Amino acid sequence: MKKNGKILEVQNLKVYFDTEEGIVKALEDVSFSLKRSEILGVIGETGSGKSVTAYTITRLLPQPPGMILEGKVLFEGEDLLKKSENEMLDIRGEKISMIFQEPMTALNPVFTVEEQMTDVISYHEKISKKQAAEKAIRALELVKIPDPSLVMKKYPHELSGGMRQRVMIALALSCEPELLIADEPTTALDVTIQAQILALILEMREKLGLSVIMITHNFGIVSEICDSVAVMYAGNIVEFSSIYNVFENPLHPYTEGLLKAIPPLDKDVESLNVIPGVVPNLIHPPSGCRFHPRCSRKLDICEKKPPKLVELTDGHFVACHNPLGGGKR
């Protein structure tokens, strides 16, 4: 496997949903890239478009009500949005895998772990059920599940949340994909299990050369395992750069607000910093910059013209008319 270059490029993605209440403008001009063997964190509040981006990349977005209106998703140079469903069936699981947010609903409750894993492996690898079962056990061993032969015979409801999440990771990695999309894989897990899951993803990156998109709302997770980060707000990517750049020199007021909301570990505080207001209704999003109703740095232009994501400094992209530390654009 090549260890350099870009494995994924998302270009100008525009996704809407047709609902009874109106058209939800879920993603607007979303662009980012992922290098080989890199871990990219995608962070933002609930409703910012993180999971919609993941489901669009994997072509799991239900259509209707979803509508992919514009954009490209280039995986190894090929546009996934132009692939047929049969082609995507071969790509999903074998080249691109996804860890879903809630393993209890992602795993089928009426089939054992063995049945679910061997179905996926035998389909992609074109091997017998016996060979697939042996490979499934190796995948479970890889994620450090004790007594994998016993776990194979169990149904999802017989496993703990942490064990179900490990099964999901084993299932995602069983065919040794090149790209792993993890949609909040540590949600609802205690901090001990969360740390184990993150360590496991890092280990798999080292062993398999995985490229990873880590979707989360937790900057602590991003700082621990990610190489770069894309900050999303109300369907837009507002900042994109390396972890170091974003943490040491945030350029977008929203990014700064998220970082300031993290409670300090070295002192007691009576109250936490908060970003005023709430994520807007994307059926009727604000004009211009979607963050301007909550922004202390807004200018007149912010209410009229959506900012473009531009490279303000080397490798540091921001979508803001009045970025921090850089003056007006």
C-alpha positions in Angstrom: 0.0 0.0 0.0 1.2 3.5 -0.8 2.0 5.6 2.3 1.8 9.0 0.8 -0.6 11.1 -1.2 -4.3 11.6 -0.7 -6.6 8.6 -0.3 -9.8 10.7 -0.1 -10.8 14.2 -1.5 -14.3 15.6 -0.8 -15.0 18.5 -3.1 -17.8 21.1 -2.8 -20.3 18.6 -1.4 -23.9 19.9 -1.2 -26.6 17.7 0.4 -30.2 18.6 1.1 -33.1 16.7 2.7 -36.7 17.0 1.5 -38.9 16.8 4.6 -42.5 17.6 5.4 -41.4 20.8 7.2 -39.3 22.0 4.2 -35.9 21.5 2.5 -33.1 20.9 5.1 -29.8 22.4 3.7 -27.7 19.9 5.6 -24.3 20.3 3.8 -23.2 23.4 1.8 -19.9 23.4 -0.1 -18.1 20.9 2.1 -14.5 20.2 1.0 -11.6 18.4 2.7 -8.9 15.8 2.0 -7.4 12.9 3.8 -3.8 11.6 3.4 -2.9 7.9 3.5 -2.4 6.6 7.0 -3.7 9.8 8.5 -6.4 10.2 11.2 -8.7 13.2 10.5 -11.0 14.4 13.2 -14.3 15.9 12.2 -15.7 17.9 15.1 -18.8 20.1 15.7 -22.0 20.4 17.7 -24.9 18.0 17.1 -26.6 18.9 13.8 -23.4 20.3 12.2 -23.4 17.7 9.4 -20.7 15.3 10.6 -22.7 12.1 10.2 -24.4 13.3 7.0 -20.9 13.7 5.5 -19.9 10.2 6.5 -23.1 8.7 5.1 -22.6 10.6 1.8 -19.0 9.4 1.5 -20.1 5.7 1.9 -23.3 6.2 -0.2 -25.4 5.0 2.7 -27.4 8.3 2.6 -31.1 7.4 2.1 -32.3 8.9 -1.2 -35.0 10.1 -0.8 -35.3 12.1 1.4 -31.6 12.9 0.9 -30.4 14.7 -2.2 -26.8 14.9 -3.3 -27.0 18.1 -5.4 -23.4 18.9 -6.1 -19.8 17.8 -5.4 -17.4 14.9 -5.7 -16.1 12.2 -3.4 -12.8 11.0 -4.8 -11.6 7.8 -3.3 -8.2 6.8 -4.8 -9.0 9.2 -7.6 -12.5 7.7 -8.5 -15.7 9.5 -7.8 -17.8 7.4 -5.5 -20.9 9.4 -6.3 -20.8 8.1 -9.9 -20.6 4.4 -8.8 -23.5 2.0 -9.1 -25.0 0.4 -6.0 -23.4 -2.9 -7.0 -20.0 -1.3 -7.3 -20.5 0.3 -3.9 -21.4 -3.1 -2.4 -17.9 -4.3 -3.4 -16.2 -1.1 -2.1 -18.0 -1.0 1.3 -16.4 -3.4 3.8 -13.5 -4.3 1.5 -12.0 -0.8 0.8 -14.1 1.5 3.0 -15.5 0.4 6.4 -17.6 2.3 8.9 -18.1 2.0 12.7 -21.6 3.2 13.4 -22.5 5.4 16.4 -24.7 2.9 18.2 -23.6 -0.8 17.9 -26.8 -2.1 19.4 -28.8 -0.8 16.4 -26.0 -1.3 13.8 -25.7 -5.0 14.7 -28.6 -7.2 13.7 -30.3 -8.5 16.9 -31.5 -11.8 15.4 -28.2 -13.1 14.1 -25.2 -14.2 16.1 -21.8 -12.4 15.9 -20.5 -15.3 13.8 -23.3 -15.1 11.3 -22.9 -11.4 10.8 -19.1 -11.5 10.5 -18.9 -14.5 8.2 -21.5 -13.1 5.9 -19.5 -10.0 5.3 -16.1 -11.7 5.1 -17.3 -14.5 2.7 -19.0 -12.0 0.4 -15.9 -9.8 0.0 -13.2 -12.5 0.2 -15.1 -15.1 -1.8 -14.1 -17.8 0.7 -16.0 -20.6 2.5 -18.0 -20.0 5.7 -15.4 -22.1 7.6 -12.5 -19.9 6.3 -14.6 -16.8 7.0 -15.2 -18.0 10.6 -11.4 -18.5 11.1 -10.8 -15.0 9.8 -13.5 -13.5 12.0 -11.9 -15.1 15.1 -8.6 -13.5 14.1 -10.3 -10.1 13.7 -11.9 -10.5 17.2 -8.5 -11.4 18.6 -7.1 -8.3 16.9 -9.5 -6.1 18.9 -8.5 -8.0 22.1 -11.8 -9.7 22.7 -11.3 -12.5 25.3 -12.4 -16.0 24.2 -13.5 -15.0 20.7 -14.9 -18.5 19.9 -17.4 -18.0 22.7 -18.3 -14.5 21.6 -18.9 -15.7 18.1 -21.9 -17.7 19.3 -23.5 -14.8 21.1 -26.2 -12.4 20.0 -25.6 -8.6 20.3 -27.9 -8.2 23.4 -25.8 -10.7 25.3 -22.7 -8.5 25.1 -21.8 -5.3 26.9 -21.6 -1.9 25.2 -17.8 -2.1 25.0 -17.9 -5.6 23.7 -20.4 -4.7 21.0 -18.3 -1.8 19.9 -15.2 -4.1 19.7 -17.3 -6.5 17.6 -18.2 -3.5 15.3 -14.6 -2.6 15.0 -13.6 -6.2 14.3 -16.3 -6.4 11.6 -15.1 -3.1 10.1 -11.5 -4.3 10.0 -12.1 -7.9 9.0 -11.5 -7.3 5.3 -8.5 -5.0 6.0 -10.0 -1.8 4.4 -7.9 1.2 3.4 -10.3 3.8 4.9 -12.1 3.5 8.2 -14.9 6.0 9.1 -15.6 6.0 12.9 -18.9 7.8 13.7 -18.6 8.7 17.4 -17.3 5.2 18.2 -17.0 6.0 22.0 -20.4 7.5 22.6 -22.0 6.2 25.8 -18.9 4.2 26.8 -17.2 4.8 30.1 -13.8 6.5 30.0 -11.8 3.3 30.5 -13.5 1.5 27.5 -13.2 4.8 25.5 -9.5 4.9 26.1 -9.2 1.2 25.0 -11.1 1.8 21.8 -9.0 4.9 20.9 -5.8 2.9 21.6 -7.1 0.1 19.4 -7.8 2.5 16.5 -4.2 3.8 16.8 -2.8 0.3 16.9 -4.8 -0.7 13.8 -3.5 2.4 12.0 0.1 1.2 12.7 -0.5 -2.4 11.8 -2.7 -2.0 8.8 -1.8 1.4 7.5 -5.4 2.6 7.9 -6.6 6.0 7.0 -9.2 7.1 9.5 -12.0 9.7 9.7 -12.9 10.1 13.4 -16.3 11.9 13.8 -16.8 13.3 17.3 -17.9 16.2 19.4 -15.1 15.7 21.8 -11.9 17.8 21.4 -10.2 15.5 23.9 -10.5 12.6 21.5 -9.3 14.7 18.6 -6.2 15.9 20.5 -5.4 12.3 21.6 -5.4 10.4 18.3 -5.9 12.8 15.3 -3.3 14.3 13.0 -5.6 16.9 11.5 -9.1 18.3 12.2 -12.0 19.7 10.2 -14.4 21.9 12.3 -18.0 21.8 11.1 -20.8 24.2 11.9 -24.3 24.2 10.5 -23.4 22.2 7.3 -20.1 24.0 6.6 -16.5 23.3 7.3 -15.3 26.5 9.0 -11.7 25.5 9.7 -9.3 22.7 8.5 -5.7 22.2 9.5 -3.3 20.1 11.5 -4.1 19.5 15.2 -1.2 21.7 16.2 -2.4 24.7 14.1 -6.0 24.4 15.3 -5.2 24.0 19.0 -2.3 26.6 19.1 -3.7 29.2 16.7 -7.5 28.8 16.0 -8.6 31.2 13.2 -12.4 30.8 13.3 -14.4 32.3 16.3 -16.4 29.1 16.5 -13.3 26.9 16.9 -12.0 29.3 19.6 -15.4 29.0 21.3 -15.2 25.2 21.3 -11.7 25.2 22.7 -12.6 27.7 25.4 -15.6 25.6 26.5 -13.2 22.8 27.5 -12.9 22.9 31.3 -9.3 23.5 32.5 -7.6 20.6 34.4 -5.2 22.8 36.4 -7.7 25.0 38.3 -11.3 25.1 39.6 -13.8 27.3 37.8 -17.2 28.4 38.9 -18.7 28.5 35.4 -17.8 27.2 32.0 -17.4 29.3 28.9 -20.3 28.8 26.4 -21.0 29.9 22.9 -24.2 31.9 23.0 -27.3 30.8 21.0 -27.9 27.4 19.3 -27.2 25.7 16.0 -29.6 27.3 13.5 -32.6 25.6 11.9 -31.2 24.5 8.5 -34.6 24.7 6.8 -34.2 28.5 7.3 -30.4 29.0 7.8 -29.1 32.5 8.5 -28.1 34.5 5.5 -24.4 35.0 4.8 -22.2 33.2 7.3 -24.3 30.7 9.2 -22.4 31.5 12.4 -22.9 35.2 12.4 -25.9 35.3 14.8 -23.7 33.8 17.5 -20.4 35.6 16.6 -18.9 38.5 18.6 -16.6 39.3 15.6 -19.3 39.7 12.9 -19.1 42.4 10.3 -21.7 43.8 8.0 -20.5 41.4 5.2 -21.0 38.4 7.4 -24.8 38.8 7.2 -24.7 39.1 3.4 -22.1 36.9 1.9 -21.1 33.3 2.9 -17.3 33.1 3.4 -15.3 30.7 1.3 -12.9 28.2 2.8 -9.5 29.6 1.9 -5.9 28.8 2.9 -5.0 31.8 5.2 -1.6 30.4 6.2 0.4 27.4 5.1 -2.0 24.3 5.4 -4.5 26.3 7.6 -7.9 26.8 5.9 -10.6 29.0 7.4 -14.1 30.2 6.2 -14.4 33.6 7.9 -14.6 37.2 6.9 -12.9 38.4 10.1 -10.6 35.5 11.2 -8.7 35.6 14.5 -5.2 36.9 14.5 -5.3 37.6 10.7 -7.4 40.7 10.4 -10.1 41.1 7.8 -9.7 39.0 4.6 
